[in-house]
Amino acid sequence: MDEYYGTLAKALRDRLQVIADSQLREQDPTGHLTKLRQASERIEELKKRLPSDTDPMLAHYLDRMSLSKALEFVQNHYLR
């Protein structure tokens, strides 16, 4: 189970890093959008595989794309 949440945390961190990459956004907007789309698709794939006993709050954060909150939740509740 920790493997799933570790993978989810990495996917969330990756997308947050792409969002924060203003240099890529300015120098290569198309590449930036491509990376955003890839990171978002990975999170969507993982959302489909959420374990049935996942805390509803995490599902809520993922549904609302509250990525920082979702990452914090995963780190505090599943990856201690």
BATILO-465006 format. One line per field, with one value per atom (N, C-alpha, C, CB): residue in one letter; x, y, z; residue number from 0; atom name. Coordinates in nm, 4 decimals, decimal comma, padded with zeros to 6 digits. Glycine has a CB too. Layout:
// residues N
residu = A|...
X = X|...
Y = Y|...
Z = Z|...
num = NUM|...
atome = CA|...
This chain:
// residues 80
residu = M|M|M|M|D|D|D|D|E|E|E|E|Y|Y|Y|Y|Y|Y|Y|Y|G|G|G|G|T|T|T|T|L|L|L|L|A|A|A|A|K|K|K|K|A|A|A|A|L|L|L|L|R|R|R|R|D|D|D|D|R|R|R|R|L|L|L|L|Q|Q|Q|Q|V|V|V|V|I|I|I|I|A|A|A|A|D|D|D|D|S|S|S|S|Q|Q|Q|Q|L|L|L|L|R|R|R|R|E|E|E|E|Q|Q|Q|Q|D|D|D|D|P|P|P|P|T|T|T|T|G|G|G|G|H|H|H|H|L|L|L|L|T|T|T|T|K|K|K|K|L|L|L|L|R|R|R|R|Q|Q|Q|Q|A|A|A|A|S|S|S|S|E|E|E|E|R|R|R|R|I|I|I|I|E|E|E|E|E|E|E|E|L|L|L|L|K|K|K|K|K|K|K|K|R|R|R|R|L|L|L|L|P|P|P|P|S|S|S|S|D|D|D|D|T|T|T|T|D|D|D|D|P|P|P|P|M|M|M|M|L|L|L|L|A|A|A|A|H|H|H|H|Y|Y|Y|Y|L|L|L|L|D|D|D|D|R|R|R|R|M|M|M|M|S|S|S|S|L|L|L|L|S|S|S|S|K|K|K|K|A|A|A|A|L|L|L|L|E|E|E|E|F|F|F|F|V|V|V|V|Q|Q|Q|Q|N|N|N|N|H|H|H|H|Y|Y|Y|Y|L|L|L|L|R|R|R|R
X = 00,0829|00,0000|00,0868|-00,0940|00,1977|00,2868|00,3413|00,4019|00,3584|00,4092|00,3126|00,4322|00,1829|00,0830|00,0909|-00,0593|00,0912|00,0921|00,2253|00,0638|00,3338|00,4622|00,4594|00,5743|00,3987|00,3857|00,2951|00,3305|00,1864|00,0950|00,1656|-00,0303|00,2410|00,3130|00,4118|00,3871|00,4815|00,5766|00,5043|00,6560|00,3912|00,3145|00,2664|00,1935|00,2234|00,1791|00,2953|00,1147|00,4089|00,5278|00,5710|00,6443|00,5688|00,6090|00,5211|00,6029|00,3912|00,3016|00,3212|00,1546|00,3381|00,3625|00,4925|00,3681|00,5933|00,7196|00,7008|00,8270|00,6218|00,5959|00,5211|00,5143|00,4231|00,3476|00,4414|00,2369|00,5367|00,6275|00,7397|00,6873|00,7554|00,8663|00,8356|00,8949|00,8534|00,8229|00,9190|00,8268|01,0416|01,1384|01,0920|01,2779|01,0505|00,9996|00,8747|00,9691|00,7867|00,6622|00,6923|00,5760|00,7925|00,8269|00,9035|00,9082|00,9949|01,0801|01,0170|01,2087|00,9316|00,8714|00,7289|00,9561|00,6363|00,4987|00,4358|00,4132|00,4643|00,4074|00,4632|00,4364|00,5931|00,6543|00,6025|00,8044|00,5807|00,5264|00,3870|00,5215|00,3037|00,1680|00,1710|00,0860|00,2633|00,2766|00,3121|00,3839|00,4080|00,4464|00,3318|00,5692|00,2578|00,1420|00,0390|00,0776|00,0127|-00,0857|-00,0403|-00,1082|00,0863|00,1381|00,1283|00,2837|00,1647|00,1585|00,0136|00,2235|-00,0763|-00,2185|-00,2754|-00,2992|-00,2360|-00,2851|-00,2374|-00,2388|-00,1143|-00,0618|-00,1427|00,0878|-00,1754|-00,2563|-00,3947|-00,2672|-00,4524|-00,5849|-00,5815|-00,6337|-00,4757|-00,4614|-00,4577|-00,3338|-00,3808|-00,3694|-00,5005|-00,2578|-00,5747|-00,7054|-00,7986|-00,7697|-00,7925|-00,8793|-00,8463|-00,8664|-00,7240|-00,6795|-00,6740|-00,5431|-00,7391|-00,7409|-00,7925|-00,8288|-00,7209|-00,7697|-00,9058|-00,6683|-00,9855|-01,1216|-01,1229|-01,1977|-01,0150|-01,0113|-00,9423|-00,9404|-00,9247|-00,8626|-00,9501|-00,8391|-00,8866|-00,9579|-01,0352|-00,8589|-01,1631|-01,2440|-01,1871|-01,3850|-01,1124|-01,0546|-00,9514|-00,9904|-00,8724|-00,7745|-00,8465|-00,6828|-00,9511|-01,0287|-01,0843|-01,1439|-01,1300|-01,1821|-01,0735|-01,2362|-00,9543|-00,8444|-00,8085|-00,7204|-00,8049|-00,7706|-00,8794|-00,7479|-01,0042|-01,1145|-01,1118|-01,2492|-01,0721|-01,0690|-00,9348|-01,0973|-00,8426|-00,7072|-00,6364|-00,7127|-00,6620|-00,5901|-00,4616|-00,6778|-00,3665|-00,2491|-00,1604|-00,1687|-00,1386|-00,0553|-00,1189|-00,0321|-00,2490|-00,3200|-00,3174|-00,4656|-00,3364|-00,3330|-00,1952|-00,3700|-00,0905|00,0451|00,0716|00,1483|00,0360|00,0546|-00,0214|00,0089|-00,1443|-00,2261|-00,1600|-00,3666|-00,1135|-00,0482|00,0754|-00,0100|00,1551|00,2780|00,2488|00,3606|00,1457|00,1152|00,0378|00,0379|-00,0399|-00,1264|-00,0827|-00,2647|-00,0085|00,0233|00,1729|-00,0366|00,2575|00,4007|00,4840|00,4479|00,4319|00,5065|00,6190|00,4155
Y = -00,1200|00,0000|00,1256|00,0002|00,1207|00,2365|00,2681|00,2124|00,1635|00,1846|00,2706|00,0499|00,2427|00,3221|00,4688|00,2659|00,4907|00,6281|00,6975|00,6294|00,6240|00,6804|00,7244|00,5789|00,6433|00,6770|00,7982|00,5570|00,8020|00,9166|01,0436|00,8914|01,0352|01,1529|01,2030|01,1201|01,1117|01,1523|01,2204|01,0306|01,1660|01,2254|01,3658|01,1354|01,3826|01,5149|01,6132|01,5044|01,5684|01,6552|01,6941|01,5848|01,5965|01,6232|01,7304|01,4949|01,7198|01,8191|01,9563|01,7749|01,9597|02,0873|02,1512|02,0672|02,0694|02,1222|02,1800|02,0119|02,1121|02,1633|02,2964|02,0603|02,3029|02,4277|02,5417|02,4105|02,5129|02,6159|02,6520|02,5702|02,5769|02,5989|02,7147|02,4709|02,8354|02,9536|02,9693|03,0782|02,9223|02,9312|02,8481|02,8843|02,7249|02,6412|02,7038|02,4987|02,7546|02,8155|02,9327|02,8629|03,0135|03,1297|03,0910|03,2281|02,9957|02,9602|02,8601|02,9055|02,7732|02,6691|02,6422|02,5389|02,7333|02,7165|02,5837|02,8307|02,5405|02,4141|02,2968|02,3951|02,2979|02,1927|02,1924|02,2082|02,3122|02,3250|02,2633|02,4739|02,2957|02,2388|02,0876|02,3014|02,0390|01,8942|01,8269|01,8625|01,8836|01,8271|01,8350|01,8997|01,9451|01,9574|01,8489|02,0978|01,8302|01,7298|01,5897|01,7352|01,5581|01,4267|01,4047|01,4116|01,5060|01,4949|01,4798|01,6182|01,5529|01,5443|01,4075|01,6540|01,3546|01,2221|01,1150|01,1883|01,1286|01,0316|01,0365|01,0591|01,1551|01,1684|01,1096|01,3165|01,1342|01,0785|00,9260|01,1290|00,8672|00,7211|00,6694|00,6779|00,7380|00,6959|00,7151|00,7735|00,8208|00,8425|00,7265|00,9736|00,6711|00,5582|00,4340|00,5269|00,4274|00,3103|00,3362|00,2664|00,4424|00,4701|00,3478|00,5944|00,3045|00,1925|00,2245|00,1578|00,1221|00,1422|00,2000|00,0110|00,1788|00,2308|00,3670|00,1317|00,4333|00,5662|00,6641|00,6161|00,7487|00,8510|00,9401|00,9356|00,9653|01,0486|01,1895|01,0588|01,2386|01,3721|01,3753|01,4162|01,2692|01,2624|01,2585|01,1383|01,1796|01,1737|01,3117|01,0707|01,3823|01,5181|01,6095|01,5748|01,6078|01,6928|01,6590|01,6767|01,5311|01,4914|01,5323|01,3405|01,5158|01,5563|01,7058|01,5178|01,7839|01,9304|01,9808|01,9963|01,8859|01,9185|02,0135|01,9808|01,9934|02,0660|01,9872|02,0814|02,0056|01,9191|01,9331|01,9479|02,0535|02,0727|02,0081|02,2219|02,0249|01,9641|01,8122|02,0142|01,7603|01,6151|01,5598|01,5788|01,6274|01,5815|01,5841|01,6679|01,6920|01,7017|01,5909|01,8390|01,5652|01,4618|01,3248|01,4604|01,2934|01,1643|01,1511|01,1494|01,2560|01,2501|01,2327|01,3760|01,2982|01,2935|01,1704|01,4145|01,1103|00,9996|00,8627|01,0269|00,8616|00,7329|00,7039|00,7268|00,8047|00,7833|00,8190|00,8633|00,8011|00,8350|00,7408|00,8348
Z = 00,0000|00,0000|00,0000|00,1214|00,0755|00,0783|-00,0601|00,1750|-00,1415|-00,2772|-00,3576|-00,3481|-00,3471|-00,4187|-00,3751|-00,3940|-00,2455|-00,1951|-00,2236|-00,0448|-00,2254|-00,2652|-00,4108|-00,2429|-00,4959|-00,6378|-00,6553|-00,7175|-00,5796|-00,5861|-00,5407|-00,4996|-00,4316|-00,3822|-00,4873|-00,2506|-00,5529|-00,6567|-00,7725|-00,7079|-00,8132|-00,9234|-00,8855|-00,9604|-00,7634|-00,7171|-00,7132|-00,5779|-00,6607|-00,6575|-00,7989|-00,5844|-00,8893|-01,0275|-01,0908|-01,1107|-01,0703|-01,1310|-01,0671|-01,1171|-00,9383|-00,8710|-00,9207|-00,7183|-00,9475|-01,0001|-01,1405|-01,0024|-01,2230|-01,3580|-01,3492|-01,4417|-01,2618|-01,2447|-01,2057|-01,1377|-01,1196|-01,0686|-01,1658|-00,9388|-01,2723|-01,3659|-01,4607|-01,4466|-01,4116|-01,4921|-01,6090|-01,4056|-01,5934|-01,7031|-01,8224|-01,6565|-01,7975|-01,9062|-01,9668|-01,8557|-01,8824|-01,9299|-02,0233|-01,8107|-01,9893|-02,0714|-02,1966|-01,9907|-02,1855|-02,2985|-02,3936|-02,2485|-02,3422|-02,4250|-02,3771|-02,4209|-02,4091|-02,3611|-02,4039|-02,4111|-02,5242|-02,5723|-02,4926|-02,7229|-02,4686|-02,3882|-02,2456|-02,3878|-02,1940|-02,0580|-02,0513|-02,0142|-02,1480|-02,1504|-02,1669|-02,2634|-02,2475|-02,2661|-02,1338|-02,3728|-02,0614|-01,9317|-01,8314|-01,8763|-01,8333|-01,7439|-01,7752|-01,7569|-01,9028|-01,9437|-01,9016|-02,0966|-01,9224|-01,8846|-01,7335|-01,9306|-01,6574|-01,5114|-01,4644|-01,4452|-01,5273|-01,4910|-01,5255|-01,5621|-01,6403|-01,6805|-01,5835|-01,8231|-01,5356|-01,4390|-01,3092|-01,4100|-01,2640|-01,1425|-01,1654|-01,0996|-01,2813|-01,3127|-01,3115|-01,4501|-01,3671|-01,3650|-01,2216|-01,4402|-01,1390|-00,9993|-00,9235|-00,9300|-00,9545|-00,8895|-00,9168|-00,9380|-01,0371|-01,0734|-00,9919|-01,2227|-00,9397|-00,8644|-00,7140|-00,9134|-00,6688|-00,5248|-00,4494|-00,4934|-00,3490|-00,2684|-00,2063|-00,1582|-00,1871|-00,1362|00,0049|-00,1379|00,0794|00,2167|00,2262|00,3074|00,1134|00,1130|00,1891|-00,0316|00,2663|00,3415|00,2431|00,4284|00,2676|00,1778|00,1582|00,2314|00,2556|00,2426|00,1302|00,3753|00,1183|00,0099|-00,1247|00,0261|-00,1340|-00,2586|-00,2924|-00,2468|-00,1919|-00,2110|-00,2670|-00,0778|-00,2072|-00,2549|-00,3993|-00,1645|-00,4316|-00,5678|-00,6670|-00,5745|-00,6276|-00,7162|-00,7440|-00,6548|-00,6451|-00,6589|-00,7136|-00,5235|-00,7381|-00,7848|-00,6888|-00,9249|-00,5604|-00,4551|-00,4300|-00,3215|-00,5211|-00,5237|-00,4007|-00,6459|-00,3553|-00,2365|-00,1142|-00,2109|-00,1013|00,0121|00,0019|00,0183|-00,1201|-00,1395|-00,1050|-00,2847|-00,1502|-00,1206|00,0293|-00,1940|00,0942|00,2385|00,3120|00,2885|00,2673|00,3292|00,3143|00,2672|00,1944|00,1698|00,2577|00,0203|00,2619|00,3416|00,4901|00,3201|00,5394|00,6829|00,7257|00,7216|00,6351|00,6749|00,6225|00,6287|00,5132|00,4522|00,4423|00,3161|00,4529|00,4325|00,5541|00,3151|00,6685|00,7919|00,8161|00,9120
num = 0|0|0|0|1|1|1|1|2|2|2|2|3|3|3|3|4|4|4|4|5|5|5|5|6|6|6|6|7|7|7|7|8|8|8|8|9|9|9|9|10|10|10|10|11|11|11|11|12|12|12|12|13|13|13|13|14|14|14|14|15|15|15|15|16|16|16|16|17|17|17|17|18|18|18|18|19|19|19|19|20|20|20|20|21|21|21|21|22|22|22|22|23|23|23|23|24|24|24|24|25|25|25|25|26|26|26|26|27|27|27|27|28|28|28|28|29|29|29|29|30|30|30|30|31|31|31|31|32|32|32|32|33|33|33|33|34|34|34|34|35|35|35|35|36|36|36|36|37|37|37|37|38|38|38|38|39|39|39|39|40|40|40|40|41|41|41|41|42|42|42|42|43|43|43|43|44|44|44|44|45|45|45|45|46|46|46|46|47|47|47|47|48|48|48|48|49|49|49|49|50|50|50|50|51|51|51|51|52|52|52|52|53|53|53|53|54|54|54|54|55|55|55|55|56|56|56|56|57|57|57|57|58|58|58|58|59|59|59|59|60|60|60|60|61|61|61|61|62|62|62|62|63|63|63|63|64|64|64|64|65|65|65|65|66|66|66|66|67|67|67|67|68|68|68|68|69|69|69|69|70|70|70|70|71|71|71|71|72|72|72|72|73|73|73|73|74|74|74|74|75|75|75|75|76|76|76|76|77|77|77|77|78|78|78|78|79|79|79|79
atome = N|CA|C|CB|N|CA|C|CB|N|CA|C|CB|N|CA|C|CB|N|CA|C|CB|N|CA|C|CB|N|CA|C|CB|N|CA|C|CB|N|CA|C|CB|N|CA|C|CB|N|CA|C|CB|N|CA|C|CB|N|CA|C|CB|N|CA|C|CB|N|CA|C|CB|N|CA|C|CB|N|CA|C|CB|N|CA|C|CB|N|CA|C|CB|N|CA|C|CB|N|CA|C|CB|N|CA|C|CB|N|CA|C|CB|N|CA|C|CB|N|CA|C|CB|N|CA|C|CB|N|CA|C|CB|N|CA|C|CB|N|CA|C|CB|N|CA|C|CB|N|CA|C|CB|N|CA|C|CB|N|CA|C|CB|N|CA|C|CB|N|CA|C|CB|N|CA|C|CB|N|CA|C|CB|N|CA|C|CB|N|CA|C|CB|N|CA|C|CB|N|CA|C|CB|N|CA|C|CB|N|CA|C|CB|N|CA|C|CB|N|CA|C|CB|N|CA|C|CB|N|CA|C|CB|N|CA|C|CB|N|CA|C|CB|N|CA|C|CB|N|CA|C|CB|N|CA|C|CB|N|CA|C|CB|N|CA|C|CB|N|CA|C|CB|N|CA|C|CB|N|CA|C|CB|N|CA|C|CB|N|CA|C|CB|N|CA|C|CB|N|CA|C|CB|N|CA|C|CB|N|CA|C|CB|N|CA|C|CB|N|CA|C|CB|N|CA|C|CB|N|CA|C|CB|N|CA|C|CB|N|CA|C|CB|N|CA|C|CB|N|CA|C|CB|N|CA|C|CB|N|CA|C|CB|N|CA|C|CB|N|CA|C|CB|N|CA|C|CB|N|CA|C|CB|N|CA|C|CB|N|CA|C|CB|N|CA|C|CB
